[in-house]
Amino acid sequence: MARFMRYHVSAEMLVLFLFEFGLGFAVLYNLIVSAGAALQPRTTFVDANQAAVLALAIGLTSMAIGLYRPETCLRTGRLLLNTVVAGVISFLVALLVGMVIHVNLAPLQDHRPLWAAQLLVAWILLLFATRLIYRAALRAGLLARRLVLVGSSAEVAATLKALAASREGAFSVQRIVPVSQISTLEPTRLLRERIWAVVFANGAPMTDQFKASTVRWFTDADFRELQLRRLDLTELSPDWFQGAAASRAPDAWFTRIEAFGRRALDIVTALLLLALTLPLMMIVSVLIPLESAGPVLYRQERMGLDGRCFTLFKFRSMRADAEAGGPIWAARRDSRVTRIGGFIRKCRIDELPQLFNVLRGEMSIIGPRPERPHFVEQLAEAIPFYADRLRVRPGVTGWAQVNYPYGASIEDARQKLSYDLYYVKHRSLLLDVLILFATVRVILFQEGAR
């Protein structure tokens, strides 16, 4: 794992991103130089800048489609679909960005009419091939990080379960060392064995010799948090939030800048999305009342920052009398959902009016899903730490929404809370941007829609 702006990213995926960015830059630079020679001489600096902008646009588009998620590489069908979609969309994005920054590649078409199609196919094949190589390396154990676990079989069971749920070939447990034999963990020997980290079960002691060494180590809860990117609710202490806040205190000035940047991101993103989706929203506003009588917008009380309630706006996707008997969770194939409502739910179009809540400061673009007071009270009684998700503004999309499907039970709420609290603890402007990119993938492939 590589740490960047308080966020841990996959080192392999980071290397892959940089490799493909560099390759894309080289190809685009040569194309721009060749096209420019047919027109008029230009400076190398301008050509390089244009190539870098186009290569970055292609890389960020591929990221939004999910090509830099290790999980995508392990499923052949999903990998093939994602690479084709990413290749086509990134190609269109590159053309659009090229028009904005005035890149003219038209002279190349005079000599090679099919060069654009050939370049697109070659790029898709490259994306697919590099990830197949990555998957083969994972399955062969070439990229596995070697671990030593300290504790009894029962104590390390949760970590072993987490490792089994992680991507195939990511970790290799070399041995499990009982606490009574902890003195056998000699740092020099661990380094010779190329041990990536030692994971200590809760309460397992560490020798001073080990603490002073360069060997990487984790508690089991910290290790699972790092690898699964969610908090283990069973390991949280009552003052976990104060501890997380204290760890960020030295960066208070940076935190203030982030807060300003987050609000600016909220406003700019909301205004941009409203401008882009206004025609779509107008069409939906006409279709909803044609199918079922009732208001176009659904207004519902939700609980926000610090437990303050506000009125949330959504396009109505159910019958007007859907909750005549009281509030209930939405179910799969819910009979209350209209045909238009089913479509706008799958495409997340019903969430668009929440952009007005963002502009009013009641919500953020990124944050935990805002819940109704009735469900918050019910879940807070059943799930420890549930109220802690109210320490940040709720969001239109969030870390839990892009990592876990739609929740419709207390157990689903418990699982989503582990992701929400991870966001509360680790939130940063970078993580917000990554969630925005991931939301594109979730909407495009209708992940977890209900």
Backbone torsions as a table, in degrees:
resi	resn	phi	psi	omega
1	MET	NA	138.5	174.4
2	ALA	-110.5	139.3	-177.4
3	ARG	-103.6	127.5	-179.5
4	PHE	-140.0	118.1	-180.0
5	MET	51.0	49.6	176.6
6	ARG	68.4	11.7	179.4
7	TYR	-120.8	134.8	179.9
8	HIS	-91.4	125.5	179.2
9	VAL	-117.8	154.8	177.2
10	SER	-66.9	123.2	-178.7
11	ALA	-62.2	-38.2	-179.8
12	GLU	-65.5	-41.7	179.8
13	MET	-69.2	-33.4	176.6
14	LEU	-65.0	-43.3	177.8
15	VAL	-63.2	-41.7	179.2
16	LEU	-63.6	-41.4	177.9
17	PHE	-61.5	-46.1	-179.0
18	LEU	-65.5	-38.3	178.1
19	PHE	-62.8	-47.7	-177.8
20	GLU	-70.7	-32.2	174.3
21	PHE	-64.2	-45.6	-180.0
22	GLY	-63.2	-41.7	179.0
23	LEU	-66.6	-43.8	178.2
24	GLY	-62.2	-40.3	178.0
25	PHE	-60.4	-45.3	-177.8
26	ALA	-62.9	-44.9	-179.8
27	VAL	-65.2	-47.2	-178.7
28	LEU	-65.3	-37.1	179.3
29	TYR	-62.5	-44.4	179.5
30	ASN	-64.8	-38.9	177.9
31	LEU	-64.3	-44.2	-179.1
32	ILE	-64.9	-42.0	179.1
33	VAL	-64.5	-42.3	180.0
34	SER	-64.3	-42.5	178.9
35	ALA	-68.4	-37.6	-179.4
36	GLY	-67.1	-32.3	-179.5
37	ALA	-65.3	-27.1	179.6
38	ALA	-79.1	-11.8	-178.7
39	LEU	-107.6	-75.7	-179.7
40	GLN	-157.4	153.3	-179.3
41	PRO	-61.5	142.3	178.5
42	ARG	-134.8	164.5	-179.5
43	THR	-77.9	148.8	178.1
44	THR	-62.5	-34.9	-178.2
45	PHE	-62.1	-43.8	180.0
46	VAL	-65.3	-45.1	179.5
47	ASP	-60.5	-43.7	-179.0
48	ALA	-65.6	-40.9	178.7
49	ASN	-63.2	-43.3	179.5
50	GLN	-64.6	-41.9	178.7
51	ALA	-63.4	-39.8	-179.5
52	ALA	-66.2	-41.7	179.8
53	VAL	-64.2	-43.7	179.8
54	LEU	-66.2	-42.2	179.6
55	ALA	-64.5	-38.4	178.2
56	LEU	-67.7	-40.1	177.9
57	ALA	-61.3	-41.3	178.8
58	ILE	-66.0	-43.5	-179.6
59	GLY	-64.7	-42.7	179.9
60	LEU	-68.1	-34.3	176.0
61	THR	-65.0	-44.0	177.2
62	SER	-61.5	-36.4	177.4
63	MET	-64.6	-42.3	-179.5
64	ALA	-64.2	-32.4	-179.7
65	ILE	-78.3	-13.3	176.4
66	GLY	101.4	16.2	-177.5
67	LEU	-75.8	-12.6	177.9
68	TYR	-108.0	28.9	170.5
69	ARG	-103.4	122.1	179.4
70	PRO	-55.4	-32.0	-178.4
71	GLU	-63.0	-33.2	-179.5
72	THR	-63.3	-35.1	-175.5
73	CYS	-70.5	-16.6	-174.7
74	LEU	-90.5	-5.9	-179.7
75	ARG	-120.8	110.8	-172.4
76	THR	-59.0	-46.8	-179.1
77	GLY	-61.3	-47.6	179.2
78	ARG	-65.2	-39.1	-179.9
79	LEU	-62.4	-44.6	-179.9
80	LEU	-63.6	-45.3	179.2
81	LEU	-61.8	-46.3	-177.6
82	ASN	-64.5	-39.7	-178.4
83	THR	-67.9	-39.9	178.4
84	VAL	-65.8	-47.2	179.7
85	VAL	-62.8	-45.3	-179.3
86	ALA	-63.8	-40.9	179.5
87	GLY	-62.1	-46.4	-178.3
88	VAL	-67.0	-48.4	-177.1
89	ILE	-66.7	-42.3	179.7
90	SER	-64.4	-33.2	177.1
91	PHE	-64.7	-44.5	178.6
92	LEU	-66.0	-39.5	177.8
93	VAL	-62.7	-41.6	179.4
94	ALA	-62.3	-40.9	177.8
95	LEU	-63.5	-42.3	-179.9
96	LEU	-65.0	-47.0	178.5
97	VAL	-63.1	-38.1	178.3
98	GLY	-61.0	-37.6	176.8
99	MET	-66.5	-38.5	-178.5
100	VAL	-66.3	-40.9	-177.2
101	ILE	-96.5	10.9	172.7
102	HIS	63.0	51.6	172.2
103	VAL	-94.8	123.6	-177.6
104	ASN	-113.5	105.4	178.0
105	LEU	-105.8	9.6	-176.5
106	ALA	-58.3	-37.8	-179.4
107	PRO	-57.6	-26.7	-179.7
108	LEU	-68.5	-28.5	-177.2
109	GLN	-69.5	-23.9	-179.7
110	ASP	-65.0	-31.0	-177.8
111	HIS	-96.8	-29.5	-177.8
112	ARG	-135.8	87.3	-175.3
113	PRO	-58.7	-29.7	-176.6
114	LEU	-101.4	15.6	-174.5
115	TRP	-62.8	-35.3	-178.5
116	ALA	-65.9	-45.4	179.1
117	ALA	-65.0	-40.2	179.3
118	GLN	-64.7	-40.5	179.2
119	LEU	-65.6	-40.3	179.2
120	LEU	-63.3	-47.7	-179.9
121	VAL	-62.7	-42.2	179.8
122	ALA	-62.9	-39.1	-179.5
123	TRP	-67.8	-41.8	178.6
124	ILE	-62.4	-43.2	179.3
125	LEU	-63.6	-38.0	178.3
126	LEU	-64.5	-46.9	179.4
127	LEU	-58.2	-43.5	-178.4
128	PHE	-68.6	-43.3	-176.1
129	ALA	-67.0	-42.5	-178.7
130	THR	-63.4	-35.9	180.0
131	ARG	-77.6	-28.7	172.1
132	LEU	-66.1	-39.2	177.1
133	ILE	-64.3	-42.8	178.1
134	TYR	-60.6	-44.0	179.9
135	ARG	-64.7	-41.3	178.7
136	ALA	-62.5	-39.7	178.7
137	ALA	-65.6	-38.3	177.2
138	LEU	-62.7	-47.9	-176.2
139	ARG	-69.4	-25.0	176.8
140	ALA	-84.0	-3.9	179.2
141	GLY	79.3	11.6	-177.1
142	LEU	-71.9	-23.5	-178.1
143	LEU	-109.4	7.2	-176.6
144	ALA	-68.7	135.8	174.7
145	ARG	-90.3	126.3	-173.4
146	ARG	-83.9	129.3	-175.5
147	LEU	-121.5	151.8	167.3
148	VAL	-122.8	127.4	179.1
149	LEU	-103.2	137.2	-179.3
150	VAL	-113.9	123.0	179.4
151	GLY	142.5	175.3	178.0
152	SER	-75.9	168.6	179.6
153	SER	-58.5	-39.1	179.6
154	ALA	-69.0	-37.2	-176.3
155	GLU	-71.2	-31.8	-177.9
156	VAL	-96.3	4.4	-176.6
157	ALA	-59.9	-41.3	-178.5
158	ALA	-64.3	-39.0	178.7
159	THR	-68.2	-40.8	177.4
160	LEU	-62.0	-38.7	178.2
161	LYS	-65.4	-40.1	178.6
162	ALA	-65.3	-38.9	178.6
163	LEU	-65.4	-38.5	178.8
164	ALA	-65.2	-30.3	-179.3
165	ALA	-84.2	-14.3	-179.7
166	SER	-78.1	173.3	-175.4
167	ARG	-63.2	146.1	-176.3
168	GLU	-59.8	131.9	175.2
169	GLY	79.8	6.9	-177.1
170	ALA	-77.3	-34.5	-176.5
171	PHE	-135.6	154.2	177.1
172	SER	-136.4	116.9	178.6
173	VAL	-82.5	114.3	-178.0
174	GLN	-77.7	-39.8	177.7
175	ARG	-168.0	160.7	175.2
176	ILE	-112.9	122.5	-174.8
177	VAL	-107.4	120.1	176.1
178	PRO	-62.9	155.3	-179.7
179	VAL	-59.5	-33.2	-179.1
180	SER	-65.0	-19.0	-178.4
181	GLN	-111.7	22.4	-176.2
182	ILE	-64.7	-24.6	179.8
183	SER	-67.0	-16.2	179.5
184	THR	-78.6	-7.7	179.5
185	LEU	-80.8	85.5	179.3
186	GLU	-86.6	123.7	-177.2
187	PRO	-54.9	-40.8	-178.8
188	THR	-64.3	-37.7	178.4
189	ARG	-68.4	-39.5	178.4
190	LEU	-62.0	-39.2	178.3
191	LEU	-66.7	-39.2	178.1
192	ARG	-64.4	-34.7	180.0
193	GLU	-81.5	2.2	-179.5
194	ARG	57.3	42.3	176.0
195	ILE	-73.7	124.0	-178.5
196	TRP	-73.3	-39.1	-178.6
197	ALA	-162.1	156.9	172.8
198	VAL	-112.7	128.6	-177.3
199	VAL	-110.6	119.6	-177.1
200	PHE	-97.4	129.2	174.2
201	ALA	-64.9	159.5	-178.2
202	ASN	-55.6	122.6	177.8
203	GLY	90.5	-7.4	179.1
204	ALA	-70.5	128.5	-176.7
205	PRO	-78.3	159.7	175.5
206	MET	-122.8	139.7	178.1
207	THR	-76.0	154.4	178.4
208	ASP	-61.9	-34.7	179.0
209	GLN	-61.2	-39.9	-179.0
210	PHE	-71.0	-40.9	-180.0
211	LYS	-61.3	-33.6	-176.6
212	ALA	-82.6	-6.6	-176.9
213	SER	-85.6	175.6	179.5
214	THR	-93.5	8.0	-179.9
215	VAL	-71.3	132.2	178.7
216	ARG	-72.7	139.0	179.0
217	TRP	-144.8	154.7	179.1
218	PHE	-140.2	153.5	160.9
219	THR	-77.2	159.1	-177.1
220	ASP	-62.7	-37.4	179.5
221	ALA	-66.2	-42.6	179.1
222	ASP	-65.0	-37.9	179.7
223	PHE	-64.6	-44.6	-179.9
224	ARG	-67.0	-35.2	177.2
225	GLU	-64.2	-41.6	-178.4
226	LEU	-66.6	-44.1	-173.2
227	GLN	-83.1	-37.9	-178.0
228	LEU	-93.0	-11.6	179.7
229	ARG	56.3	43.3	172.6
230	ARG	-153.5	157.4	-178.0
231	LEU	-88.8	142.3	175.1
232	ASP	-83.9	107.9	-174.3
233	LEU	-64.3	-27.5	-178.6
234	THR	-73.7	-18.3	-177.4
235	GLU	-102.7	-1.8	-176.7
236	LEU	-74.8	138.0	174.1
237	SER	-90.8	157.3	-178.2
238	PRO	-57.6	-27.9	-178.0
239	ASP	-102.4	27.6	-175.4
240	TRP	-60.2	-37.3	-176.6
241	PHE	-69.2	-39.5	177.8
242	GLN	-61.9	-38.7	177.8
243	GLY	-65.6	-40.2	178.2
244	ALA	-66.1	-39.9	179.4
245	ALA	-67.0	-37.6	-179.4
246	ALA	-66.5	-34.5	-179.6
247	SER	-68.4	-20.5	179.2
248	ARG	-96.1	-6.2	-175.2
249	ALA	-56.6	-42.1	179.9
250	PRO	-60.2	-20.9	-179.9
251	ASP	-103.7	35.6	-174.9
252	ALA	-60.2	-40.4	-179.7
253	TRP	-64.9	-38.5	178.2
254	PHE	-68.0	-36.2	178.8
255	THR	-63.5	-39.4	178.5
256	ARG	-65.7	-39.9	177.5
257	ILE	-63.9	-40.7	178.1
258	GLU	-62.4	-41.3	-179.8
259	ALA	-61.8	-42.9	176.8
260	PHE	-63.7	-44.5	179.8
261	GLY	-64.2	-36.4	179.9
262	ARG	-66.1	-42.3	179.4
263	ARG	-67.8	-39.5	176.9
264	ALA	-63.5	-40.3	177.3
265	LEU	-62.6	-40.3	178.5
266	ASP	-59.1	-50.1	-175.1
267	ILE	-66.5	-47.2	-178.3
268	VAL	-63.7	-45.4	-178.9
269	THR	-64.6	-42.6	179.9
270	ALA	-63.0	-46.2	179.9
271	LEU	-64.2	-40.7	-179.8
272	LEU	-65.7	-44.3	179.7
273	LEU	-66.4	-37.9	177.4
274	LEU	-63.5	-40.7	179.5
275	ALA	-66.2	-40.3	-177.1
276	LEU	-74.2	-32.8	-173.6
277	THR	-102.4	3.7	-177.9
278	LEU	-56.9	-46.3	177.9
279	PRO	-60.2	-40.3	179.0
280	LEU	-64.5	-41.6	179.3
281	MET	-64.2	-35.5	178.7
282	MET	-67.5	-39.7	178.5
283	ILE	-64.6	-44.5	179.6
284	VAL	-62.8	-37.3	-179.8
285	SER	-63.7	-28.1	177.7
286	VAL	-82.0	-38.3	-174.1
287	LEU	-73.3	-36.3	-174.7
288	ILE	-58.7	-52.0	-179.0
289	PRO	-71.2	-16.9	177.5
290	LEU	-69.3	-30.0	-177.7
291	GLU	-90.7	-40.1	-179.7
292	SER	-144.8	140.3	-178.3
293	ALA	-67.9	145.6	178.9
294	GLY	137.9	175.5	-178.8
295	PRO	-69.1	154.8	177.1
296	VAL	-74.0	-44.9	-179.6
297	LEU	-94.1	141.6	178.1
298	TYR	-106.3	119.7	179.5
299	ARG	-105.0	130.9	-174.6
300	GLN	-144.6	139.8	178.7
301	GLU	-75.6	128.5	177.4
302	ARG	-129.1	158.6	-179.3
303	MET	-99.8	129.3	-176.2
304	GLY	-115.0	-147.5	-176.1
305	LEU	-55.4	129.4	178.9
306	ASP	57.3	27.1	175.6
307	GLY	81.2	7.1	178.8
308	ARG	-77.0	135.2	-178.0
309	CYS	-89.4	149.9	177.3
310	PHE	-148.5	167.1	179.4
311	THR	-94.5	117.8	-179.4
312	LEU	-94.0	140.8	179.6
313	PHE	-106.0	135.3	174.1
314	LYS	-146.3	156.7	168.8
315	PHE	-71.9	136.2	-179.0
316	ARG	-68.7	125.0	-179.3
317	SER	-116.1	-2.4	179.5
318	MET	-120.6	170.7	172.8
319	ARG	-60.1	152.8	-177.4
320	ALA	-62.0	-28.4	-179.0
321	ASP	-99.6	25.7	-172.3
322	ALA	-61.6	-28.7	-177.1
323	GLU	-121.4	39.0	179.0
324	ALA	-62.9	-29.4	-179.8
325	GLY	-93.0	6.4	-179.3
326	GLY	115.3	165.3	-177.4
327	PRO	-69.9	132.7	174.9
328	ILE	-140.1	158.1	178.6
329	TRP	-71.0	149.5	174.7
330	ALA	-73.1	139.4	-179.5
331	ALA	-110.8	164.2	175.6
332	ARG	-65.4	136.4	-175.8
333	ARG	54.4	46.4	-178.6
334	ASP	-64.6	125.0	-177.2
335	SER	-68.6	-16.0	-179.1
336	ARG	-78.6	-16.6	-176.7
337	VAL	-80.1	130.7	178.1
338	THR	-77.8	170.9	179.6
339	ARG	-65.7	-45.7	175.5
340	ILE	-63.0	-40.2	179.4
341	GLY	-61.8	-39.0	178.2
342	GLY	-62.5	-39.8	-179.8
343	PHE	-67.7	-48.3	-176.6
344	ILE	-70.1	-23.8	174.6
345	ARG	-69.7	-46.5	-179.1
346	LYS	-61.2	-37.8	-179.3
347	CYS	-90.4	2.1	-179.3
348	ARG	62.5	19.5	178.9
349	ILE	-67.8	-29.5	-178.9
350	ASP	-63.4	-17.9	-178.9
351	GLU	-84.6	-12.5	-172.7
352	LEU	-56.6	-39.8	179.0
353	PRO	-60.8	-16.8	177.8
354	GLN	-66.1	-14.6	176.1
355	LEU	-61.2	-29.1	175.8
356	PHE	-69.4	-35.0	174.0
357	ASN	-63.2	-34.9	177.8
358	VAL	-65.3	-46.2	-179.7
359	LEU	-64.1	-30.1	178.8
360	ARG	-80.0	-6.0	178.3
361	GLY	83.9	6.5	179.9
362	GLU	-82.8	-25.2	179.1
363	MET	-133.7	166.2	172.1
364	SER	-115.1	164.9	174.2
365	ILE	-65.2	-39.3	-178.2
366	ILE	-115.5	131.7	177.0
367	GLY	166.5	176.3	176.0
368	PRO	-62.1	150.7	179.2
369	ARG	-64.7	130.8	178.3
370	PRO	-72.1	130.2	-178.5
371	GLU	-108.9	162.7	178.3
372	ARG	-77.7	145.5	-179.0
373	PRO	-53.0	-36.4	180.0
374	HIS	-60.1	-45.3	-178.5
375	PHE	-75.2	-33.3	178.9
376	VAL	-62.1	-45.4	178.5
377	GLU	-62.2	-42.9	-179.5
378	GLN	-64.8	-44.8	-176.8
379	LEU	-74.9	-33.4	179.3
380	ALA	-65.2	-30.4	177.0
381	GLU	-74.3	-31.8	-174.7
382	ALA	-92.8	-25.8	-172.9
383	ILE	-124.2	119.2	177.0
384	PRO	-61.6	146.1	176.0
385	PHE	70.7	7.9	-176.2
386	TYR	-62.3	-35.9	-178.5
387	ALA	-67.3	-17.3	-178.1
388	ASP	-68.2	-18.6	178.0
389	ARG	-70.1	-13.6	178.6
390	LEU	-83.8	5.2	179.7
391	ARG	-77.1	-11.0	176.5
392	VAL	-129.3	161.5	178.8
393	ARG	-64.4	141.1	174.4
394	PRO	-67.4	160.4	-174.9
395	GLY	-128.7	160.3	173.7
396	VAL	-67.2	-38.5	173.1
397	THR	-134.4	168.5	-175.7
398	GLY	-167.7	177.8	-177.3
399	TRP	-62.3	-41.3	178.7
400	ALA	-68.4	-39.4	-177.5
401	GLN	-64.3	-32.8	-177.8
402	VAL	-92.4	-4.4	-179.6
403	ASN	-117.5	-11.9	-176.6
404	TYR	-142.0	139.9	-177.9
405	PRO	-67.0	174.3	-178.2
406	TYR	-54.0	131.6	-178.1
407	GLY	-95.7	133.7	-179.6
408	ALA	-139.7	31.5	178.8
409	SER	-160.3	169.7	178.6
410	ILE	-65.5	-38.7	179.5
411	GLU	-66.3	-39.7	175.0
412	ASP	-61.0	-41.8	179.2
413	ALA	-63.1	-35.8	178.6
414	ARG	-65.5	-44.4	179.7
415	GLN	-65.2	-42.8	-179.9
416	LYS	-67.4	-31.9	178.5
417	LEU	-62.6	-36.3	179.8
418	SER	-61.6	-33.3	175.8
419	TYR	-77.8	-40.4	179.1
420	ASP	-59.9	-43.4	-179.1
421	LEU	-71.0	-29.7	172.5
422	TYR	-60.6	-43.3	178.9
423	TYR	-64.5	-43.6	179.2
424	VAL	-57.8	-39.4	-177.2
425	LYS	-76.9	-38.5	-171.1
426	HIS	-111.1	8.1	-172.1
427	ARG	-60.0	141.2	179.8
428	SER	-156.2	167.5	179.4
429	LEU	-62.9	-36.9	178.7
430	LEU	-63.8	-45.7	179.6
431	LEU	-62.6	-37.3	176.9
432	ASP	-60.8	-43.2	-179.7
433	VAL	-65.3	-41.1	179.1
434	LEU	-63.7	-37.3	177.8
435	ILE	-66.7	-38.7	176.3
436	LEU	-58.9	-44.7	177.9
437	PHE	-62.6	-43.6	-178.7
438	ALA	-64.6	-30.3	179.7
439	THR	-64.2	-33.5	176.1
440	VAL	-59.3	-44.7	179.2
441	ARG	-62.7	-44.4	-177.7
442	VAL	-62.4	-42.5	179.9
443	ILE	-70.6	-43.9	-176.3
444	LEU	-62.4	-41.8	-177.5
445	PHE	-101.0	7.9	175.5
446	GLN	52.6	46.0	-179.6
447	GLU	-75.1	126.2	175.0
448	GLY	71.1	13.6	-179.6
449	ALA	-71.4	146.0	178.3
450	ARG	-150.1	NA	NA
